[in-house]
Amino acid sequence: MMRGTGTDGARRRIYGRRRGRKLRAGRRALMDALLPALRVVLPETGPLDPRALFPAATDLWLEIGFGAGEHLAAQAHANPQVAFIGAEFFENGIARLLAVIDRDRLANIRLFTDDARLLLARLPERSLGRAFILFPDPWPKERHKKRRIVAATTLDELARTLRPGAELRLATDDPDYAEWMAAAVAARPAFAELARGDGAWLERPADWPSTRYEQKAVAAGRNPRFFRLARRR
Ligand SMILES: C[S@@+](CC[C@H](N)C(=O)[O-])C[C@H]1O[C@@H](n2cnc3c(N)ncnc32)[C@H](O)[C@@H]1O
């Protein structure tokens, strides 16, 4: 467990690693040279103005905990007119995504490299057209469940920052977390399920690229669940 610091001085617990294996020289160089240009820095006080980051974009989509960034990069490719902010604090994942951004010259991604909840709290109301939390850390032990990112406070912030009609996508391969997500969403009238029914939660829509974590889960014989929710009007 580590602590992150918001620019407002608020300190929060981060549950997870910031660093893994030592970065290769090329990735280290990208962290030093490319990341500063792409990093989202919160203002000293008040809300972040996302339009200042991406003046020409038609919409803003947020991915929380992008891991190695496969989904984020694929969405950015498929939706070049949309601006993306990816939030992730695991350095090795950030470096992997930077390599793809650099290789593919992706111009529509910015990175927030701290606790996504610090960013969410500073986004203006109704500023997001879509948000993704894909395969968040499951924290299966009873005493750790309070660490789960899909929780009342995060969903309330997403309800505030997503525009009416905007979509929230969640996924997990942990059956208990799936129940937890379904219950957490059902408890918030701000969200309505877009896909429901027997098989609907098991099928990933075609415009939803898979992630590294999902591929590992499927290879291990687990059944991911996919939730598509709409911010009610
Ligand atoms: C299990 S991994 C899944 C990664 C990716 N979404 C995938 O499906 O492959 C969860 C990721 O969320 C990140 N994470 C956890 N809490 C976070 C937070 N509060 N803000 C930003 N990222 C977070 C972790 O560092 C980790 O990389």
The ligand as an SDF file (V2000), in Angstrom:
LIG
                    3D

 27 29  0  0  0  0  0  0  0  0999 V2000
   -6.0150   -5.8980  -12.5540 C   0  0  0  0  0  0  0  0  0  0  0  0
   -5.3140   -4.5490  -13.3800 S   0  0  0  0  0  0  0  0  0  0  0  0
   -6.2490   -4.4640  -14.8870 C   0  0  0  0  0  0  0  0  0  0  0  0
   -5.5820   -3.6100  -15.9160 C   0  0  0  0  0  0  0  0  0  0  0  0
   -6.3250   -3.4450  -17.2480 C   0  0  0  0  0  0  0  0  0  0  0  0
   -7.5680   -2.6840  -17.0740 N   0  0  0  0  0  0  0  0  0  0  0  0
   -6.6220   -4.7790  -17.9000 C   0  0  0  0  0  0  0  0  0  0  0  0
   -7.8160   -5.1610  -17.9770 O   0  0  0  0  0  0  0  0  0  0  0  0
   -5.6500   -5.4430  -18.3510 O   0  0  0  0  0  0  0  0  0  0  0  0
   -5.9250   -3.1350  -12.4920 C   0  0  0  0  0  0  0  0  0  0  0  0
   -5.1070   -1.8720  -12.7440 C   0  0  0  0  0  0  0  0  0  0  0  0
   -5.7310   -0.7690  -12.0930 O   0  0  0  0  0  0  0  0  0  0  0  0
   -4.7240    0.0830  -11.5740 C   0  0  0  0  0  0  0  0  0  0  0  0
   -5.3360    0.8630  -10.5040 N   0  0  0  0  0  0  0  0  0  0  0  0
   -5.8030    0.3860   -9.3270 C   0  0  0  0  0  0  0  0  0  0  0  0
   -6.3170    1.3860   -8.5820 N   0  0  0  0  0  0  0  0  0  0  0  0
   -6.1870    2.5200   -9.3240 C   0  0  0  0  0  0  0  0  0  0  0  0
   -6.5020    3.8790   -9.0880 C   0  0  0  0  0  0  0  0  0  0  0  0
   -7.0830    4.2540   -7.9530 N   0  0  0  0  0  0  0  0  0  0  0  0
   -6.1990    4.7840  -10.0330 N   0  0  0  0  0  0  0  0  0  0  0  0
   -5.5970    4.3860  -11.2040 C   0  0  0  0  0  0  0  0  0  0  0  0
   -5.2750    3.1100  -11.4830 N   0  0  0  0  0  0  0  0  0  0  0  0
   -5.5540    2.1970  -10.5490 C   0  0  0  0  0  0  0  0  0  0  0  0
   -3.6320   -0.8660  -11.1270 C   0  0  0  0  0  0  0  0  0  0  0  0
   -2.3630   -0.2280  -11.0570 O   0  0  0  0  0  0  0  0  0  0  0  0
   -3.6870   -1.9270  -12.1920 C   0  0  0  0  0  0  0  0  0  0  0  0
   -2.7950   -1.6690  -13.2530 O   0  0  0  0  0  0  0  0  0  0  0  0
  1  2  1  0
  2  3  1  0
  2 10  1  0
  3  4  1  0
  4  5  1  0
  5  6  1  0
  5  7  1  0
  7  8  2  0
  7  9  1  0
 10 11  1  0
 11 12  1  0
 11 26  1  0
 12 13  1  0
 13 14  1  0
 13 24  1  0
 14 15  1  0
 14 23  1  0
 15 16  2  0
 16 17  1  0
 17 18  1  0
 17 23  2  0
 18 19  1  0
 18 20  2  0
 20 21  1  0
 21 22  2  0
 22 23  1  0
 24 25  1  0
 24 26  1  0
 26 27  1  0
M  CHG  2   2   1   9  -1
M  END
$$$$
